[in-house]
Amino acid sequence: MKLVLGLGITGFSIARFLLQQKIAFKVADSRQAPQRLSEFLSEFPTVEVALDGWSKSTLEEVDEIFISPGIAQNEEIVIWALEQGIDIVSDIELFSRYVQAPVIGITGSNGKSTVTQLLGEMVEASGKKVAVGGNIGKPALECLHDEVELYVLELSSYQLDYSKNLNLLTGVVLNITPDHLDRYQSFEHYTNSKLSLYHYCQNLIINMDEPLVPTQASATHFGINIPKQEQDFGTVTCHGSCYFLKGDEVLMGVDEMQLIGEHNVANILAALALGDQIGLNMVTMTDCVKIFKGLEHRLEWVTDKQGIAFYNDSKATNALASITALKALIDKHENIVLIAGGLAKDEDHAEFFELIDRDVFGVVLIGQSAMDFEHGIHTAKTIHAQDMREAVSLAKDMINNGVVLLSPACASFDMYDNFEHRGREFKRAVLG
């Protein structure tokens, strides 16, 4: 008997897959009434469901557990299972047992969704049947199909924690910065979780600008510098213009991409390196870069109104992500008003506050962290808002021209279902 832990999107996908494979299973969730409970009971009327806390009896007759990424390693049921020697694996591990086509894995603290989506579009433009999913869009198990020629998966540290036998054609760890430290004993443990992706890769793509990722001579490297080897990717600035390079070959101008910010230059380099590793045509890839507008909620341009540009960066759930967004806009705009706040993570916000005081005109603070953030900001004007509609109204009244940026540097769960919900509310307030 298998046990599915967690009745969210991932848990649903595991349950559907096990049912298709005629594998007996039951389900457990610590919540008394998970959001999709009625839907689950309707779709799986004969499946045993244990709710409202964990019980050791749930583990009776269980020989393997498929765990959702939202369940931490210090949960009681995880500890009990490990004490009993029951294997605990991710949906990605289950996926790897059945997949027939090559798989590319992408992880990192920031940028992994952008690289995953861009690479997927590059593969599709090359005429191959591709499936994109994992920690973005569809769960990996829902991507499985006999016609798929290549899988591009975004992998979270949580999914990697419970994976032991993946087989990746190639993969990349984009970057590693303090994040999710409430789920890990230390930053070192989080780092090791990210780096574990390379254990499963036949070919490695390595970011030369990320000091926590060890270099390897046999790997393909990328970075914001002139490439050192013929197979590596980088950039060069010449006569005031910057260009993407493979070795010493000029691929395209950086100003030809629609995305903004140095972080997106790095993201594009990673996608090019991965695509080159799997044999995609370079012209096809650069054509995709030129038309790629990025993903929703990731430094997404919303509109220009009365001299003010509005950007939705709701996906910025940590300080570094917001710092990155601010730096991308500071290079191009004056008079920036930031909307920030929410459920702050256990991290150092000093650099974030320093950047705000130096280069941001004003900050509208929302959510649980509003008072703490106000205490950290000393020069920029601060004001509080109760909801997103009020935040947008206050922000646009602070300047006559410039930028209003939603980049919260916090998780969203104190006010919203998720960062997507928060971003949609921002756009609704802006466009309404």
C-alpha positions in Angstrom: 0.0 0.0 0.0 1.2 3.5 -1.0 0.5 6.6 1.0 0.1 10.0 -0.6 0.9 12.8 1.8 -0.7 16.2 1.1 -3.9 16.9 -0.8 -2.8 19.8 -2.9 -2.0 20.1 -6.6 0.9 17.6 -6.4 -1.0 15.2 -4.2 -3.9 15.2 -6.8 -1.4 14.4 -9.6 0.1 11.5 -7.7 -3.3 10.1 -6.8 -4.5 10.3 -10.4 -1.3 8.6 -11.6 -1.4 5.8 -9.1 -5.0 5.1 -10.0 -4.1 4.9 -13.7 -1.4 2.5 -12.9 -3.8 0.4 -10.7 -1.5 0.9 -7.6 -3.3 0.8 -4.3 -3.0 3.9 -2.2 -4.5 6.0 0.6 -4.2 9.7 1.3 -3.4 11.8 4.4 -3.4 15.6 5.1 -2.8 17.4 8.4 -5.6 19.9 7.6 -9.2 19.3 8.7 -10.7 20.5 5.5 -8.2 20.9 2.6 -9.4 23.3 -0.1 -10.0 20.6 -2.7 -11.4 17.9 -0.4 -14.8 17.7 -2.0 -13.3 17.5 -5.4 -11.0 14.7 -4.3 -13.8 12.7 -2.6 -15.9 13.0 -5.8 -13.0 11.8 -8.0 -11.7 9.1 -5.7 -14.8 7.9 -3.7 -13.2 4.6 -2.7 -9.8 5.9 -1.5 -9.2 6.1 2.2 -8.5 9.7 3.4 -7.0 10.6 6.9 -7.4 14.2 7.9 -7.0 16.6 10.8 -3.5 15.9 12.1 -1.1 13.0 11.7 -1.6 9.5 13.2 0.9 6.6 13.4 -1.9 4.3 12.4 -1.9 5.9 9.0 1.4 4.2 8.3 0.0 0.7 8.9 0.6 -1.5 5.8 2.4 1.4 4.0 5.6 0.4 2.1 6.2 3.7 0.4 5.2 7.4 0.8 4.8 9.9 -2.0 5.1 13.3 -0.4 4.0 16.8 -1.5 6.6 19.5 -1.5 4.7 21.5 1.1 5.3 19.0 3.8 8.4 19.7 5.8 11.0 17.1 6.9 10.3 17.8 10.6 6.6 16.9 10.4 5.8 14.1 12.8 4.6 11.7 10.1 7.8 12.1 8.2 9.9 11.3 11.3 7.7 8.3 12.2 8.0 6.9 8.6 11.8 7.3 8.7 12.0 5.5 12.1 10.1 2.6 10.5 12.3 2.5 7.5 9.5 3.5 5.0 10.8 5.1 1.8 9.7 8.7 1.2 10.0 10.0 -2.3 8.8 13.0 -4.4 6.5 13.0 -7.4 9.6 13.8 -9.4 11.1 10.4 -8.3 7.9 8.7 -9.3 7.9 10.5 -12.6 11.5 9.4 -13.3 10.5 5.7 -13.0 8.1 6.0 -15.9 9.5 8.7 -18.2 10.9 7.5 -21.6 12.2 10.8 -23.1 15.2 12.9 -22.0 14.7 15.2 -19.0 16.2 18.6 -18.3 16.2 19.9 -14.7 16.4 23.5 -13.7 16.6 24.8 -10.1 17.9 27.9 -8.2 16.7 30.4 -5.7 15.6 32.8 -8.3 14.9 32.8 -12.1 14.1 29.1 -12.5 10.6 29.6 -13.8 11.8 32.1 -16.4 14.6 29.8 -17.7 12.2 26.8 -17.7 9.6 28.6 -19.7 12.1 30.2 -22.2 13.8 26.9 -22.8 10.5 25.1 -23.3 9.6 27.7 -26.0 13.0 27.3 -27.6 12.5 23.5 -27.8 9.0 23.9 -29.2 10.2 26.4 -31.8 12.8 23.8 -32.9 10.0 21.5 -33.9 10.2 19.0 -31.0 7.3 17.9 -28.8 8.1 19.3 -25.4 6.4 19.1 -22.0 7.1 21.9 -19.5 6.2 21.4 -15.8 7.3 20.3 -12.4 7.3 23.2 -10.0 5.8 25.4 -12.7 2.5 24.9 -14.5 1.6 21.2 -14.6 2.9 18.7 -12.1 5.5 16.4 -13.7 3.3 13.3 -13.6 0.6 15.1 -15.6 3.2 15.9 -18.3 3.9 12.2 -19.0 2.9 11.3 -22.6 4.2 8.9 -25.1 4.5 11.6 -27.8 6.8 13.9 -25.7 10.3 14.1 -27.0 11.8 16.2 -24.3 10.8 17.2 -20.7 11.9 20.6 -19.2 11.2 20.5 -15.5 11.5 23.3 -12.9 12.6 21.6 -9.6 12.3 23.0 -6.2 14.6 22.2 -3.3 11.7 20.4 -1.6 11.3 18.1 -4.6 15.0 17.4 -4.7 15.0 16.6 -1.0 12.8 13.6 -1.6 14.4 12.4 -4.9 17.1 9.8 -5.0 17.3 8.2 -8.5 16.6 10.9 -11.1 18.1 10.7 -14.6 18.6 14.1 -16.1 20.2 14.6 -19.5 21.4 18.0 -18.4 20.6 20.6 -15.7 21.5 23.8 -14.0 21.6 25.4 -10.5 21.0 29.0 -11.5 21.9 30.6 -8.2 21.7 30.0 -4.4 20.7 32.7 -2.0 19.1 32.4 1.5 15.5 31.3 1.1 13.1 28.8 2.8 15.4 28.8 5.9 12.3 27.9 8.0 12.4 24.5 6.3 16.1 23.8 6.7 18.5 23.4 9.6 20.9 25.9 8.0 21.8 27.7 4.8 24.4 24.9 4.2 21.6 22.3 4.2 19.6 24.4 1.7 22.6 24.8 -0.5 23.3 21.1 -0.5 19.7 20.5 -1.4 20.0 22.7 -4.5 23.4 21.3 -5.5 22.0 17.7 -5.3 20.5 18.3 -8.8 24.0 17.8 -10.3 24.2 14.3 -8.9 21.6 13.2 -11.4 22.9 15.1 -14.5 24.8 13.5 -17.4 25.9 16.9 -18.5 26.3 20.0 -16.2 25.6 23.7 -16.9 27.3 25.9 -14.3 26.9 29.6 -13.5 30.4 31.0 -13.2 29.0 34.0 -11.2 27.6 31.8 -8.4 30.4 31.1 -6.0 28.5 28.4 -4.1 28.4 26.2 -7.3 31.7 24.4 -7.8 33.1 24.6 -11.3 34.0 21.5 -13.3 36.3 21.3 -16.3 33.9 19.1 -18.3 30.9 21.3 -17.7 29.5 24.1 -19.9 29.7 27.4 -18.1 27.9 30.8 -18.4 28.3 34.2 -16.8 28.3 37.9 -17.2 31.8 38.0 -18.6 33.7 37.0 -21.8 33.6 33.2 -22.1 36.8 31.3 -21.2 36.1 28.3 -23.4 34.7 27.7 -26.8 31.6 26.0 -25.5 30.9 28.5 -22.8 28.4 31.4 -22.8 28.8 35.0 -21.7 28.7 38.7 -22.7 31.0 41.4 -23.9 30.6 45.2 -24.0 32.0 46.9 -27.0 31.6 50.5 -28.1 28.8 51.1 -25.5 26.8 48.0 -26.5 26.5 44.6 -24.9 26.3 41.3 -26.7 25.6 37.7 -25.9 28.5 35.3 -26.8 29.2 31.7 -27.3 32.9 31.4 -27.1 34.0 34.3 -29.3 30.9 34.1 -31.5 28.5 37.1 -31.2 24.9 35.7 -30.9 22.8 38.9 -30.5 22.7 42.2 -28.8 21.5 42.4 -25.2 19.3 45.4 -26.2 17.4 43.1 -28.5 15.8 41.2 -25.7 12.5 42.4 -24.3 13.3 41.4 -20.7 15.0 44.0 -18.5 17.8 43.6 -15.8 21.1 41.9 -15.5 19.5 38.9 -13.8 17.5 38.3 -17.0 20.8 38.4 -19.0 22.0 35.6 -16.8 18.7 33.7 -17.2 19.0 33.9 -21.0 22.6 32.7 -20.9 21.5 29.7 -18.9 18.7 28.9 -21.4 21.1 29.2 -24.3 23.6 27.0 -22.6 21.0 24.3 -21.9 19.5 24.5 -25.4 23.0 24.3 -27.0 23.7 21.2 -24.8 20.7 19.4 -26.3 21.5 20.4 -29.9 19.0 23.2 -30.5 19.7 25.6 -33.4 21.3 28.8 -32.2 19.3 31.1 -34.6 16.1 29.5 -33.5 17.0 30.1 -29.8 18.0 33.7 -30.2 14.8 34.4 -32.2 12.9 33.1 -29.2 14.9 35.3 -26.9 14.0 38.4 -29.0 10.2 37.8 -28.6 10.1 36.4 -25.1 8.2 38.7 -22.8 8.8 36.8 -19.5 6.3 35.3 -17.1 3.4 36.8 -15.3 4.3 38.2 -11.8 8.0 38.3 -12.6 8.9 42.0 -13.2 5.9 42.1 -15.5 5.1 45.4 -17.2 1.4 46.0 -16.6 0.7 49.4 -18.2 1.7 53.1 -18.4 -0.7 55.6 -17.0 -0.3 59.4 -16.9 3.5 59.1 -17.0 3.8 56.3 -14.5 4.9 52.7 -15.4 3.4 49.9 -13.3 5.4 46.7 -12.8 4.1 43.5 -11.1 6.9 41.5 -9.4 4.7 39.6 -7.0 6.9 36.5 -7.4 9.6 38.4 -5.4 9.0 36.6 -2.1 12.5 37.3 -0.6 14.8 40.3 -0.2 17.2 39.4 -3.0 14.5 39.0 -5.6 13.2 42.5 -4.7 16.7 43.9 -4.8 17.2 42.4 -8.2 14.0 44.0 -9.5 14.8 47.4 -8.0 18.3 47.4 -9.6 16.8 46.5 -13.0 14.5 49.5 -12.8 16.9 52.0 -11.1 19.1 51.7 -14.2 16.3 53.0 -16.4 14.0 55.1 -14.2 13.9 57.8 -11.6 11.1 58.3 -9.0 10.4 54.7 -8.0 7.7 53.9 -5.5 7.8 50.4 -4.1 4.9 48.4 -2.7 6.4 45.9 -0.3 5.5 43.8 2.7 3.7 40.6 3.6 4.9 37.5 5.5 8.6 38.2 5.9 11.0 35.3 5.7 13.8 34.7 8.2 16.6 36.5 6.3 18.8 39.7 6.5 17.0 42.7 5.0 19.8 45.1 5.5 20.9 45.4 1.9 17.3 45.7 0.8 16.7 48.6 3.2 19.9 50.3 2.2 19.0 50.2 -1.5 15.5 51.6 -0.7 17.0 54.5 1.3 19.5 55.2 -1.5 17.4 54.9 -4.6 13.7 54.7 -3.9 11.5 57.7 -3.5 8.8 56.1 -1.4 7.5 52.8 -0.1 3.9 51.7 0.5 3.9 49.0 3.1 1.3 46.2 3.4 0.8 43.0 5.4 2.2 41.5 8.6 5.8 42.9 8.1 4.8 46.5 7.5 5.9 47.8 10.9 9.2 45.9 10.9 10.0 47.1 7.4 9.2 50.7 8.4 11.7 50.5 11.3 14.4 49.3 8.8 13.8 52.2 6.3 15.2 55.5 7.4 15.3 57.9 4.4 12.6 56.9 1.9 9.1 58.1 2.6 6.9 55.3 4.0 3.2 54.9 4.2 0.9 52.0 5.2 -2.0 50.5 3.2 -4.7 48.0 4.3 -5.2 46.3 1.0 -3.8 46.4 -2.6 -6.3 48.8 -4.0 -5.3 51.4 -1.3 -1.6 50.6 -1.9 -1.8 51.3 -5.6 -3.8 54.5 -5.0 -1.3 55.8 -2.4 1.7 54.8 -4.6 0.6 56.7 -7.7 -0.3 59.8 -5.7 3.3 59.9 -4.4 4.8 60.8 -7.8 3.8 62.6 -11.0 6.0 60.4 -13.2 8.2 57.4 -12.7 7.5 53.8 -11.7 5.2 52.0 -9.2 6.7 48.6 -8.5 5.0 45.7 -6.6 8.0 43.7 -5.3 7.0 42.6 -1.8 10.2 40.8 -0.6 7.8 38.6 1.4 5.5 35.6 1.1 1.9 36.4 0.4 0.0 34.1 2.8 -0.9 36.7 5.4 -3.2 38.4 2.9 -3.5 36.2 -0.2 -3.8 32.6 -1.4 -0.4 32.8 -3.1 1.8 35.2 -5.0 -0.3 34.8 -8.2 -3.4 36.0 -6.3 -1.4 39.0 -4.9 -0.2 39.9 -8.4 -3.6 39.6 -9.9 -5.0 41.9 -7.2 -2.3 44.4 -8.0 -3.1 44.4 -11.7 -6.8 44.6 -11.0 -6.2 47.7 -8.9 -3.9 49.3 -11.5 -6.1 48.6 -14.5 -9.4 49.2 -12.7 
